Amino acid sequence: MVCVSNPERRYVISFGCPDRTGIIARISGFLAEHGGWIVEAAYHTDPDTGWFFTRQVVRADSLPFDAAELRTRFAEVAKSLSTESSWQVSDTGERRRAVILVSKAGHCLYDLLGRVASGELDVDVAAVIGNHASLGDITRAHGIPFHHVPFPAGDPAAKASAFAEVRKLVDEHDPHAVVLARFMQVLPPELCEAWAGRALNIHHSFLPSFVGARPYHQAHARGVKLIGATCHYVTADLDAGPIVDQDVIRVDHGDSVEDMVRKGRDIEKVTLARGLRWHLEGRVLVHGNRTVVF
């Protein structure tokens, strides 16, 4: 048995299953039985799906075993509650790793690197991969490796080879998050599946409005009064994955497309950073195409 002594260290239990009586009692009873000190707890039942969700945060030093043992023991608890249960146990003592994918637009990358450098975003950026070389200097200035993987236009075989190289570079770091920070390439289905629940994208519109390319041009053509940004998990359905966070900013009839792009960049940065933080903290529970964010 391993007893953890750092009082700041936490184990985070995220759990979901079909709703029934006794779920909270079973989980809290299990933790209390082993001296678990719960410092944060959140619950939600979705009346449409009949699914129950909870996130429990426990002081690591209150338990007589480590995270691996907690996972083993909690697996039995989860199984006793439902064979359909979905759960995970994360350890705040384990450093989170992210790999960032970029193209030419650098505003989201600059923002994330600044938050990491200041300690505001607690994650190690293992690498930045770009299909253009233009963001290499700023990445290396932060002491982070930059990999340029070109995507030749109009050559499907070359594009498949490029994605294979990107996958190799990402997977060697086994990241907790793969961040598409205005990466202007559509991930192939096999990568969407391999990185399911880890790949986060920032789309520069308030989804489900204006899916796909040039959303600000689409918004301008429709004369909208609000534009937004959406942080969502990547799936094989373009810009249709489970939504983690969204935000908006007001525009008016006098704004050009360029004005919308400029204003939208501020929303994109904040929304992506917030969604990434919630993901890394284990606050996002996914069920189907919907999320619960505690």
Salt bridges, closest charged atoms under 4 A:
GLU40 OE2 - ARG55 NH1 2.91
GLU40 OE2 - ARG283 NH1 2.95
ASP46 OD2 - ARG290 NH1 3.34
ASP48 OD2 - ARG290 NH1 3.68
ASP61 OD2 - ARG59 NH2 2.70
GLU69 OE2 - ARG73 NE 2.85
ASP91 OD2 - ARG9 NH2 2.52
GLU94 OE2 - HIS176 NE2 3.39
ASP111 OD2 - ARG115 NE 2.63
GLU120 OE2 - ARG115 NH1 2.57
GLU120 OE2 - ARG277 NH2 3.60
ASP122 OD1 - ARG95 NH1 2.19
ASP124 OD1 - ARG95 NH2 2.62
ASP137 OD1 - ARG140 NH2 3.27
ASP171 OD2 - ARG167 NE 3.40
GLU172 OE2 - HIS173 NE2 3.69
ASP174 OD2 - ARG97 NH2 3.96
ASP174 OD1 - ARG198 NH1 3.90
ASP239 OD2 - HIS203 ND1 3.37
ASP239 OD1 - HIS232 NE2 3.82
ASP245 OD2 - ARG274 NE 2.57
ASP247 OD2 - ARG274 NH2 3.23
ASP255 OD2 - LYS263 NZ 3.06
ASP259 OD1 - ARG262 NH2 3.32
ASP266 OD1 - LYS269 NZ 3.65
GLU268 OE1 - HIS107 NE2 2.66
GLU268 OE1 - ARG182 NH1 2.81
GLU281 OE1 - ARG283 NE 2.71
